[in-house]
């Protein structure tokens, strides 16, 4: 499965966010933040599947776009 990842730096850590699932993580580098986000997304998906709500989450339409101001 393919999801988006947004990264930004906060003080000495990198924060990573999967906006489609509203799952976040962090790391000491962009690479580590993405690695940790992948683990968090996997855990989120497994939990959703175990709870029987993954199909509802998967079928929810989420659109990611950009705006210019």
C-alpha positions, 0 to 999 in steps of 0.5 A, a space after each residue: 500500500 502507498 501512503 503520503 509522508 510529510 516531514 518537518 523538523 522540530 528542534 532536534 527531531 524530525 517529525 513524520 506524518 501520514 495525513 491519510 491515516 493521521 498517524 505520526 512518528 519521529 526520528 533523529 533524521 529524515 530517514 529514521 523518521 520515515 522508518 519509524 512512520 512506516 512501523 507506526 502505519 503498519 501497527 495502525 493497520 494491523 490494529 485496525 484489521 484486528 478490530 475489524 475497522 480496516 475496511 471502513 478506513 480503507 474505503 474512506 475517500 481521502 484526497 491530498 492536495 496543495 494550495 497556494 496562498 
